[in-house]
Amino acid sequence: MGRGDGTGRIVSAEGADDSGTGILHVDMDAFYASVEVLDDPSLRGKPIIIGAPDGRSVVSSASYEARRFGVRSAMPVGQALRLCPTAIVVLPHFDRYLALSAQVMRIFSDVTPLVEPLSIDEAFLDVRGARRLWGRPGEIARLLRQRVVEETGLTCSVGVAATKHVAKMASTISKPDGLLIVPEADTAAFLAPRSVRALWGVGPKSAEALEGRGIHTISDVLDTPRTVLDRALGPAMGDRIWQLARGLDARPVDTERIEKSIGHEETFAEDIDDPGVLRTEFRRLADRVGARMRTHGWEARTIAIKVRFADFTTITRSQTLPEPTAVGQRIGEAALELFGGVDRRMPVRLVGVRAEKLRASGGAAMTLWDDDAEWRRVEGALDDATARFGRGAVTRATLLGGPRGGGTLPSHPKPQSID
């Protein structure tokens, strides 16, 4: 979710100048929380935290009412409740989120085929070729906002600009339920007063490196010699920041973009010190990751694990596989091998498994022997059973008894493909 809490939003007036624009960034407003309100109107206007109610899980999302108390995604639910004691904790319903995401993405594709989903709740649209059908970019943005609310009951915010970077900044500033248009000629004036932290790719460490040199705003970046940016951030990042600060962003809307990784994490109700229990949880997560990849027709070349200890120290480990796979058994073996090399100096609070370097399934060259053939058949049967009877209808015997946390949460749910 975004960092904004909805205060200080800026929106464009009806009929605002949209000359030189053509890129839209559409972002659903507090998507998970808004879906829960849609399904339970009694939650409307209340501070909502999406997560497990045990206090040890992390916040998946929060309503704007909760964000104004400082609640943020990835924050422990216990900490969020201390910041906002009146908040209502709601368990996530990812199947519902994915279904509504697919509906929203279809609305986008009705307007233009040039849609680049960034996540389950946001996308870029290139509408420069849709003018004859739908009108100017500003008109298209208003049409999209109207269709989304009429057909789904949810609101979205839209940024309209000449480039992807500026459009994304504009949508953030207009949230919630807003529209902000930045005509091409006004790009420099729009960017100048913004914080360097608003620049795409500038995380906390990069921001500290810049601010430590007195570079606080994008205007400050423009006044800074290129060599100083390179020393602060490295040549590659220095070049990116130099370009973006000037409104230069040549990236097109990429309709072939796929998610970079798929992962699941489990936060335990109590810290776990039993290696057998931890290995079982890694198996469970690996199977979930494999199932999601097979559903979307992907396979991964790299497997990574995440381990968070009782003191919140977090480590990650990864390995590249000899052949890409979507087989849960193979993913689990890699995860357990990585876990075997971890120095477990204290009980474990959270574990995660992630598949990285994704590619479309079936792209690898055929080999004489398929070591995973039997497991592929077994997991195919499990996928069929899940489709017919629901998740957990058939599972490994070693996984019986259920997870020991608030349920495995996708670390980055994928948007549905656009038909």
C-alpha positions as CSV (number, residue, x, y, z in Angstrom):
1,M,0.0,0.0,0.0
2,G,1.1,3.6,-0.4
3,R,2.7,5.6,2.4
4,G,0.1,8.4,2.1
5,D,-2.7,8.7,4.6
6,G,-4.9,10.8,2.3
7,T,-4.1,14.2,3.8
8,G,-2.9,17.0,1.7
9,R,-4.2,15.5,-1.5
10,I,-4.2,17.5,-4.7
11,V,-6.7,17.0,-7.6
12,S,-7.4,18.6,-11.0
13,A,-10.4,20.6,-11.8
14,E,-12.9,19.6,-14.4
15,G,-11.5,20.3,-17.8
16,A,-8.0,20.7,-16.7
17,D,-5.3,21.1,-19.3
18,D,-3.9,17.6,-20.4
19,S,-1.8,18.7,-23.4
20,G,1.2,16.5,-24.1
21,T,0.0,13.7,-21.8
22,G,-1.0,10.1,-22.7
23,I,0.2,7.9,-19.8
24,L,-2.1,7.0,-17.0
25,H,-1.2,5.4,-13.7
26,V,-4.3,3.9,-12.0
27,D,-4.1,2.9,-8.4
28,M,-6.9,1.4,-6.4
29,D,-7.5,3.1,-3.0
30,A,-6.5,1.1,0.0
31,F,-7.5,-1.9,-2.1
32,Y,-7.6,-4.8,0.4
33,A,-9.4,-2.6,3.1
34,S,-11.8,-1.2,0.5
35,V,-12.8,-4.7,-0.6
36,E,-13.5,-5.7,3.0
37,V,-15.7,-2.6,3.4
38,L,-17.5,-3.4,0.2
39,D,-18.3,-6.8,1.5
40,D,-19.1,-5.6,5.0
41,P,-20.5,-2.0,4.9
42,S,-20.5,-1.8,8.8
43,L,-16.7,-1.3,8.5
44,R,-17.1,1.9,6.5
45,G,-15.4,4.9,8.0
46,K,-13.6,2.8,10.7
47,P,-9.8,2.2,11.1
48,I,-9.2,-1.3,9.6
49,I,-6.1,-3.4,9.6
50,I,-5.8,-6.3,7.2
51,G,-3.9,-9.1,8.8
52,A,-4.1,-11.9,11.4
53,P,-5.5,-10.8,14.8
54,D,-2.9,-12.6,16.9
55,G,-0.7,-9.4,16.9
56,R,2.4,-11.2,15.6
57,S,1.5,-11.2,11.9
58,V,2.2,-8.2,9.7
59,V,-0.1,-5.6,8.3
60,S,-1.0,-6.4,4.7
61,S,-3.0,-3.2,4.2
62,A,-4.9,-0.6,6.2
63,S,-7.7,1.8,5.6
64,Y,-7.0,5.5,5.4
65,E,-8.5,6.0,8.8
66,A,-5.9,3.6,10.3
67,R,-3.0,5.1,8.3
68,R,-3.6,8.5,9.9
69,F,-2.5,6.9,13.2
70,G,0.8,5.8,11.5
71,V,-0.2,2.3,10.6
72,R,1.8,1.0,7.6
73,S,2.1,-2.2,5.6
74,A,4.7,-4.7,6.7
75,M,4.3,-3.4,10.3
76,P,3.7,-6.0,13.0
77,V,0.0,-6.0,13.8
78,G,0.8,-5.7,17.5
79,Q,2.6,-2.4,16.8
80,A,-0.2,-1.2,14.6
81,L,-2.7,-1.8,17.4
82,R,-0.6,0.1,19.8
83,L,-0.7,3.1,17.4
84,C,-4.4,2.7,16.7
85,P,-6.0,0.8,19.6
86,T,-9.5,1.2,18.1
87,A,-8.6,-0.5,14.8
88,I,-10.5,-3.5,13.6
89,V,-8.3,-6.4,12.5
90,V,-9.8,-8.2,9.5
91,L,-8.4,-11.4,8.0
92,P,-7.4,-11.1,4.4
93,H,-9.4,-12.8,1.6
94,F,-6.9,-13.0,-1.2
95,D,-9.2,-14.9,-3.6
96,R,-11.7,-12.1,-3.4
97,Y,-9.0,-9.5,-4.0
98,L,-7.8,-11.4,-7.0
99,A,-11.3,-11.7,-8.5
100,L,-11.9,-7.9,-8.2
101,S,-8.4,-7.2,-9.5
102,A,-9.2,-9.2,-12.6
103,Q,-12.5,-7.3,-13.1
104,V,-10.6,-3.9,-12.8
105,M,-7.9,-5.0,-15.3
106,R,-10.6,-6.0,-17.8
107,I,-12.1,-2.5,-17.6
108,F,-8.6,-1.1,-18.4
109,S,-8.2,-3.4,-21.4
110,D,-11.6,-2.3,-22.7
111,V,-10.1,1.2,-23.1
112,T,-6.7,0.3,-24.5
113,P,-4.7,-2.8,-25.1
114,L,-1.6,-1.1,-23.8
115,V,-1.9,-2.0,-20.1
116,E,1.0,-2.8,-17.8
117,P,-0.2,-4.3,-14.5
118,L,2.3,-3.4,-11.7
119,S,0.6,-5.4,-8.9
120,I,-2.8,-6.6,-7.9
121,D,-4.1,-3.1,-7.6
122,E,-2.3,-0.7,-10.0
123,A,-1.4,-0.4,-13.6
124,F,0.0,1.9,-16.3
125,L,-2.1,2.6,-19.4
126,D,-0.9,4.2,-22.6
127,V,-4.0,5.9,-24.0
128,R,-2.4,7.9,-26.8
129,G,-3.9,5.6,-29.4
130,A,-7.3,5.6,-27.8
131,R,-8.2,9.3,-28.4
132,R,-10.5,8.7,-31.4
133,L,-12.6,6.2,-29.4
134,W,-12.7,7.8,-26.0
135,G,-11.4,11.4,-26.2
136,R,-8.5,13.2,-24.5
137,P,-6.4,11.5,-21.8
138,G,-8.1,13.5,-19.0
139,E,-11.5,12.4,-20.3
140,I,-10.4,8.8,-20.5
141,A,-9.2,9.0,-16.9
142,R,-12.6,10.3,-15.7
143,L,-14.3,7.5,-17.7
144,L,-12.1,4.9,-16.1
145,R,-12.8,6.2,-12.6
146,Q,-16.5,6.2,-13.3
147,R,-16.6,2.7,-14.7
148,V,-14.5,1.2,-11.9
149,V,-16.8,2.6,-9.2
150,E,-20.0,1.7,-11.1
151,E,-18.9,-1.9,-11.9
152,T,-17.0,-2.8,-8.8
153,G,-18.1,-0.4,-6.1
154,L,-14.5,0.5,-5.5
155,T,-12.6,3.8,-6.0
156,C,-9.3,4.5,-7.7
157,S,-6.9,7.4,-8.1
158,V,-5.4,8.3,-11.5
159,G,-2.4,10.3,-12.4
160,V,-2.2,11.6,-16.0
161,A,1.2,12.8,-17.4
162,A,3.6,12.5,-20.3
163,T,5.7,9.8,-18.6
164,K,5.2,6.8,-16.3
165,H,7.2,8.3,-13.5
166,V,5.3,11.6,-13.3
167,A,1.9,9.8,-13.8
168,K,2.7,7.5,-10.8
169,M,3.7,10.5,-8.6
170,A,0.5,12.3,-9.6
171,S,-1.8,9.4,-8.7
172,T,-0.1,9.1,-5.3
173,I,-0.7,12.8,-4.6
174,S,-4.3,12.6,-5.6
175,K,-5.2,9.8,-3.3
176,P,-7.8,8.8,-2.2
177,D,-10.4,8.9,-5.0
178,G,-8.7,11.6,-7.0
179,L,-7.5,12.6,-10.4
180,L,-4.4,14.7,-11.0
181,I,-3.3,15.8,-14.5
182,V,0.2,17.1,-15.1
183,P,0.4,18.7,-18.6
184,E,3.8,18.1,-20.3
185,A,4.7,21.8,-20.1
186,D,4.2,21.9,-16.3
187,T,6.3,18.8,-15.6
188,A,9.3,20.7,-14.3
189,A,7.2,22.9,-12.0
190,F,5.3,19.9,-10.7
191,L,8.5,18.0,-9.8
192,A,10.7,20.8,-8.4
193,P,9.1,21.1,-4.8
194,R,8.7,17.3,-4.3
195,S,10.9,15.4,-1.9
196,V,13.7,13.3,-3.3
197,R,12.0,10.4,-1.6
198,A,9.2,10.7,-4.2
199,L,11.6,9.8,-7.0
200,W,11.1,6.3,-8.3
201,G,13.7,3.9,-6.9
202,V,14.9,6.2,-4.0
203,G,14.5,4.1,-0.9
204,P,15.4,5.0,2.7
205,K,19.1,4.4,2.3
206,S,19.4,6.4,-1.0
207,A,17.3,9.2,0.6
208,E,19.6,9.3,3.6
209,A,22.6,9.5,1.3
210,L,21.1,12.4,-0.6
211,E,19.7,14.2,2.4
212,G,23.1,13.9,4.2
213,R,24.5,16.1,1.4
214,G,21.7,18.7,1.7
215,I,19.7,17.3,-1.2
216,H,16.1,17.2,0.0
217,T,14.0,18.2,-2.9
218,I,14.0,17.4,-6.7
219,S,14.9,21.1,-7.2
220,D,18.0,20.4,-5.1
221,V,18.8,17.5,-7.4
222,L,18.7,19.8,-10.4
223,D,21.3,22.1,-8.6
224,T,23.6,19.2,-7.8
225,P,26.6,18.3,-10.0
226,R,26.3,14.9,-11.6
227,T,29.5,13.8,-10.0
228,V,28.0,14.4,-6.5
229,L,25.0,12.2,-7.4
230,D,27.3,9.5,-8.6
231,R,29.4,9.5,-5.4
232,A,26.2,9.4,-3.3
233,L,24.3,6.7,-5.1
234,G,26.6,5.1,-7.6
235,P,26.8,5.8,-11.4
236,A,23.7,3.8,-12.4
237,M,21.4,5.2,-9.7
238,G,22.9,8.7,-10.1
239,D,22.1,8.6,-13.8
240,R,18.5,7.5,-13.1
241,I,17.9,10.2,-10.5
242,W,19.4,12.8,-12.8
243,Q,17.1,11.8,-15.6
244,L,13.9,11.5,-13.5
245,A,14.5,14.9,-11.8
246,R,14.3,16.4,-15.3
247,G,11.1,14.7,-16.2
248,L,13.0,12.3,-18.6
249,D,11.6,8.8,-18.6
250,A,11.7,6.9,-21.9
251,R,10.2,3.6,-20.6
252,P,7.2,2.5,-22.6
253,V,4.1,0.8,-21.1
254,D,5.2,-2.8,-21.2
255,T,2.3,-5.2,-21.9
256,E,4.6,-8.2,-21.5
257,R,5.7,-7.4,-18.0
258,I,5.5,-10.3,-15.6
259,E,5.9,-10.4,-11.9
260,K,9.6,-10.7,-10.8
261,S,8.9,-13.2,-8.1
262,I,6.3,-15.1,-6.1
263,G,6.5,-15.7,-2.4
264,H,4.7,-16.8,0.7
265,E,5.5,-16.1,4.3
266,E,4.4,-17.4,7.6
267,T,4.6,-15.5,10.9
268,F,4.2,-18.0,13.8
269,A,1.9,-17.5,16.7
270,E,4.8,-18.4,19.0
271,D,8.5,-18.4,18.2
272,I,9.6,-21.8,16.9
273,D,12.8,-23.6,17.9
274,D,12.0,-27.1,16.7
275,P,13.9,-27.7,13.4
276,G,11.4,-30.4,12.4
277,V,8.5,-28.0,12.7
278,L,10.4,-25.3,10.7
279,R,11.2,-27.8,7.9
280,T,7.5,-28.7,7.7
281,E,6.5,-25.1,7.3
282,F,9.1,-24.6,4.6
283,R,7.5,-27.6,2.8
284,R,4.1,-26.0,3.2
285,L,5.2,-22.7,1.8
286,A,7.1,-24.3,-1.1
287,D,4.0,-26.2,-2.1
288,R,1.9,-22.9,-2.1
289,V,4.5,-21.1,-4.2
290,G,4.7,-24.0,-6.7
291,A,0.9,-24.1,-6.9
292,R,0.7,-20.3,-7.7
293,M,3.4,-20.6,-10.4
294,R,1.6,-23.5,-12.1
295,T,-1.7,-21.6,-12.0
296,H,-0.2,-18.7,-13.8
297,G,2.0,-20.7,-16.2
298,W,5.4,-19.8,-14.7
299,E,8.5,-21.5,-13.5
300,A,11.5,-20.2,-11.5
301,R,15.2,-20.5,-11.9
302,T,16.1,-19.2,-8.4
303,I,14.7,-20.1,-5.0
304,A,15.1,-17.9,-1.9
305,I,14.2,-18.3,1.7
306,K,13.6,-15.7,4.5
307,V,14.1,-16.3,8.2
308,R,13.3,-13.8,10.9
309,F,14.4,-14.6,14.4
310,A,12.8,-13.7,17.7
311,D,14.8,-10.5,17.9
312,F,13.5,-9.4,14.5
313,T,16.9,-10.0,12.9
314,T,16.1,-11.1,9.3
315,I,18.3,-13.1,6.9
316,T,17.8,-14.2,3.3
317,R,19.5,-17.0,1.3
318,S,19.1,-18.0,-2.3
319,Q,20.3,-20.5,-4.9
320,T,20.0,-21.0,-8.6
321,L,18.6,-24.3,-9.8
322,P,20.1,-26.4,-12.6
323,E,16.8,-26.2,-14.4
324,P,13.8,-23.9,-13.9
325,T,10.8,-25.5,-12.1
326,A,7.3,-25.0,-10.8
327,V,7.4,-28.3,-8.9
328,G,6.7,-27.8,-5.2
329,Q,8.8,-30.8,-4.2
330,R,11.9,-29.3,-6.0
331,I,11.2,-25.9,-4.5
332,G,10.9,-27.4,-1.1
333,E,14.2,-29.3,-1.4
334,A,16.0,-26.2,-2.4
335,A,14.5,-24.2,0.5
336,L,15.4,-26.9,3.0
337,E,19.0,-27.1,1.6
338,L,19.2,-23.3,2.1
339,F,17.7,-23.5,5.6
340,G,20.2,-26.3,6.5
341,G,23.0,-23.7,6.1
342,V,21.4,-21.1,8.4
343,D,22.9,-20.6,11.8
344,R,19.8,-20.8,14.0
345,R,21.1,-18.8,17.0
346,M,17.6,-18.3,18.5
347,P,14.0,-19.3,17.9
348,V,12.4,-18.3,14.6
349,R,9.5,-15.8,14.3
350,L,8.9,-16.0,10.5
351,V,9.9,-18.0,7.5
352,G,9.3,-17.4,3.8
353,V,9.9,-19.0,0.5
354,R,10.2,-17.1,-2.7
355,A,10.6,-18.1,-6.4
356,E,12.6,-15.7,-8.5
357,K,13.8,-15.1,-12.1
358,L,10.4,-16.2,-13.4
359,R,9.8,-17.3,-17.0
360,A,7.0,-18.8,-18.9
361,S,6.6,-22.6,-18.4
362,G,7.8,-25.0,-21.1
363,G,10.6,-22.7,-22.4
364,A,13.5,-25.0,-21.4
365,A,15.0,-27.4,-23.8
366,M,13.8,-31.0,-23.5
367,T,16.0,-33.4,-21.6
368,L,16.4,-37.2,-21.9
369,W,15.3,-37.8,-18.4
370,D,12.7,-35.8,-16.4
371,D,13.6,-36.3,-12.8
372,D,10.4,-34.4,-11.7
373,A,8.0,-36.3,-14.0
374,E,6.4,-38.3,-11.1
375,W,6.1,-35.3,-8.8
376,R,4.7,-33.3,-11.7
377,R,1.9,-35.8,-12.0
378,V,1.3,-35.9,-8.3
379,E,1.1,-32.1,-8.0
380,G,-1.1,-31.9,-11.1
381,A,-3.6,-34.2,-9.3
382,L,-3.4,-31.9,-6.2
383,D,-4.1,-28.9,-8.4
384,D,-7.1,-30.6,-9.9
385,A,-8.4,-31.5,-6.4
386,T,-7.9,-27.9,-5.2
387,A,-9.8,-26.6,-8.2
388,R,-12.7,-28.9,-7.4
389,F,-12.8,-29.0,-3.6
390,G,-10.8,-26.0,-2.4
391,R,-7.4,-25.6,-0.9
392,G,-6.3,-28.2,1.6
393,A,-8.8,-30.9,0.4
394,V,-5.7,-33.0,-0.3
395,T,-2.3,-32.4,1.1
396,R,0.9,-34.0,2.2
397,A,0.6,-36.2,5.3
398,T,3.5,-34.3,6.9
399,L,1.5,-31.1,6.7
400,L,-1.6,-32.3,8.5
401,G,-2.5,-30.2,11.5
402,G,-2.5,-26.8,9.9
403,P,0.0,-23.9,10.0
404,R,1.2,-22.5,13.3
405,G,0.6,-18.9,12.4
406,G,-2.1,-16.6,11.0
407,G,-2.1,-18.3,7.6
408,T,0.4,-18.1,4.8
409,L,0.2,-14.7,3.1
410,P,1.4,-14.0,-0.4
411,S,4.2,-11.5,-0.1
412,H,3.2,-9.9,-3.5
413,P,0.0,-11.2,-5.0
414,K,0.1,-11.1,-8.8
415,P,-2.5,-9.2,-10.8
416,Q,-4.7,-11.4,-13.0
417,S,-3.8,-11.7,-16.6
418,I,-5.8,-9.5,-19.1
419,D,-7.8,-11.6,-21.5
